[in-house]
Amino acid sequence: MVNRKELDPERSANAAFGALLRSLRDERGWTQDELGDRMRCSGAHISAVETGRRSPTDAFAANADRALGTGDRLQRQSRAIRYTALLEGFPQYVKHEERAAEIRLYEVGVIPGLLQTPEYAATLEADSVRRGAITQEQGDERVALVAQRQSALVRTPAPLLFAVLDEGCLLRPMGGPAVMAAQLDRLLAFAEQPSTVLQIAPFQMGERRPFSLPVTILTMPDRSLMSYAESAQHGHLERNNTLVLPLLTAYHQLQAEALSQAASVATIRKLRKGIL
């Protein structure tokens, strides 16, 4: 025990997982080798995870839960590691998005994640990696989360999804002509689905645009409302209906001023023809 390393669970998500794993192991009086034997891995592997030198995989966390008899406690802790590159508040929002009966979103500048192609999403994250804002692993996790969020929409009954995109989302090139062409095709396919509405907010709306920043409004199965908005540092999930209702009213005003879906589709098709 002389060389036992002190753990600081506040240092990182990996460190928090490692500290929990050690605590659960200590409660049972097991050595790292003994836990490793039960998990069919080496004691050195256990040590690397406990000290945060190695990230736990989903399989490792599930195996540890089985060996320790802890239900899914370690698996839930490991999921937090996958969200280390996300803004504070966003992982909590995603959990509600997965259950929402209606989703209303407004986006400025880039295509929103629920409508992105994998190539478009990868282009965005590749630039964040290039600038050093995130690691390559974190970029890959963000792209994977986009696919996960989209797959959560494929359920019965399907949620109603209303999307209003500022015109800048369409005009800002991302990843070259092929990437943008595929992304516009994705928007056209989205508009044809029975549970979706797609509208473009043109630049000429000017001051009549009620939002200057992206916003998402969720209607949950019990008809309660939530909204989500982001600053540069963190995201904010608002669950107070009294505060969300004015946003919903403003969103309806936005839809009234934006192009109809038919006009929006025509605009996207015109742009698409000019790319390839």
N, C-alpha and C positions, 0 to 999 in steps of 0.2 A: 504493500500500500504506500511505500515511501514515494514512489514515482507517480502516484495517482494525480492526474491533472485536474485542476479546478475548472469547472465549467461555468460559463456565463450565458444563461439562456436568453439574455437580452441582446446578445451580440448579433445574432442572425437567426433566420428561420431554421437553418441547419443545426445551429447550436441549441435551439429550443427543443428540436426533436431529439438530439443526442442526450440532452439533460433528462428528458422524460424517459428515454430508453434506459439510461443508467439507473434512474430512480426506481423504475419498475423491476429492473434486474436485481438491484440491491434489496428490495422488499422481499424477494424470494431467496436471497442469500446465494445467488448463483454467481459464478465467475463468468468472465467473458467467454472463456472456452466452453463452459457448461451450456451457456445460452447458444453459442455457436453450434454445439453438437445437436441441440434440439431443433435448430433452424437449418442444419446441414450446410453450415458455412464456417469459416475459420474465426477463431477468437480475434485475430488481427483485423478481420473485416468489421466485427462488432466494435472494436476499439476505434477504428477509423470513422465509423458513423457516430459513435458517442462523442468524439472530440470534434466533430464537424468537418473533418478532413475529407469525408466522402458523403455525398448526398444519398439519402435513402430512396430507392425506387419504390414504385407501387407494390411490386412483388415482395420486396424486403419488408415493407411495413405490414403487409397482410400476413406474411410468414411469422413476423415477430408477434403480432396480435394472437395468432394461433398458439404459438409456443408459450406465451405469457398468460393466455386466457383473458385478454383485455378487450374482447369484442372487436370494435373497429376504432379504438382510441388512437392508436398509432397511425392508422390509415388516415384518420381525420387530421391529425397533426401534420402528416406528410403533405397533404394537399395544400397547406399554407405555403410550403416551399415553392410550389409552382406559381404562386401569385406574388413573388417578391419583386417582379418587374412592373407590377400594376399599381395604379394610384390607390392610395388609401380610400376605402369605401367602395371600390369597384367590385371586388369579390362578393361583398354582401349584396350589391345590386344584382349581380348575375343570378344569384340564388332565387331572387324574386322574379326576374325576367323569365326564368325557366317555367314558372307557374302562371304567369300573367294570362288573362283572358283577352286583353287588348293591349297593344303596344303602339304608342304614338311617338315618333321621333322626328327631330329636326336637326339637320347637320349643316355645318358651314365648312367649306374648304376641302374636305375629303369624303369619299364614299363611306357611310357608316359600316361598322363591322358586320352587322347582320346581313348586309347586301354585298359584301366584298367577295371577289374571287380569291382563291388561294394565292394566285400570282400577284394580285394587287396588294393583298395583306403582306406578303413576303417582301414586296418592294418597299412598303412603308417601314417595316421593321429592319430591313437591311440598311436603310439610311440611318436609323437610330443606332445600330451597331457601328456603322462607319464613323459616326460622330462621337462614339464612346459613351453614349447615354445609357446603353444596356449592353450586356454580353451577348454573344451569339446564342448561347443556351437560352437566355431569357427571351431573345427574339423568336427563337423556335417555339418557345412555350406560348408566346403571345399569338403566333399564327395558329397553333394548335387550339388555343382557346376560341379563336374566331370560328373554326370548324365545329367545335363543341357547342358553342352558342347557337349556331345555325341548325345543327342536328336536333337541338332541343325544341325547335319550332315544328318539327315533323311529328306531330302527335294528334290524337283525336279526343276532343275536337281541336282543330288548329286554331291558334290565337289569331285575332284580327290584327293586322299589322299595317299601320298608316305611316308612310314615310314622305316627308317634305324635304327636298334637298335644295339648298341654295345653288344657284346657277354655277357658282364657282367650283362646286364639286365635280361638275361635268367638264369644265374648261381647263382645270389644272391637270396637265399631263403627268402620268405616273408610270414609270417603267418602260416607256417606249410605246409605239403604235400598237403592237400586238397585245400588250397588256391592257391598254385602254380599250381596244376594240372588244376584247373578251369581256371586260368589265361592263361596257355599254350593252353588250348582248345579255349579260346577266341581269341588268336592270330591266331590259325589255321582257325577259322571261318572267321576272318578278311581277311586273305589272299585269301579266296575263293570269296570275293565280287567282282563284275565287275568293280568297280571304285577305287580299292585299289591296292597298290603294297607294299609288305613286304619283307625286306631284312635284313640279319644279317651281321654286320661288325665283322669278327672274330679277335681274339687277334693277329693272325699271320700277320695281315695287318701292324702291327708295325708302323713305321714312315710314312707309306703311308696314314695313316688316316689324312684327312685334317682338321678335327675339334677335339679339345680336350675338348670342352664344348658343352652342348646341344644347338641346334639352331633350329628355325622354320622359314620357308620362306613362305609367302603368296602371291599368285597371285590373284588379285582382278578381278571382272567381267570386268573392263575396261582395264585389263592386266597390271595395275600398280603393283609394287612389294613392299612388306614390309618384314622386318625381325624382329624377337623377340629373345632376349637372356637375360639371368639372371646372376647377381652376387649374392653374399650372402645377399646383402642389398636391391637391387632393380632390376626391369626388365627394359629393354630398347627397345622401339619400334622404329625402323628406317624406315622412309618413303621415304628417298632419293634414287631413283632408281640407281643413280651412285654408291652409297655405297653398295646397296644390290646386284647388278649384280655380283660382284666378289664372293659373298657368294653362289649365284646360280650356278656359274661355279664350285666352289669347291664342291657343293653338287652333281653335275653331276659326278665329278671325284670320289667322295665317292661311288656313286652307281655303277660305273664301276669297282671299286676295291672290293666291297662287294660281298657276295655270291648272286647268282641268287635267285629269289623267290622259284624256285623248290628246290634248295639246302638248302635254309633257312627253308622251310617247313619240309624237311627231318630231318634237325637238331633238330627242335622243337619237331617233333614226336618221335625222339630217346630219347630226354630228358624226354618227357611225359611218355614214357613207363617205365622209371626208377624211377618214383615218386610213383605211386600207382599200 
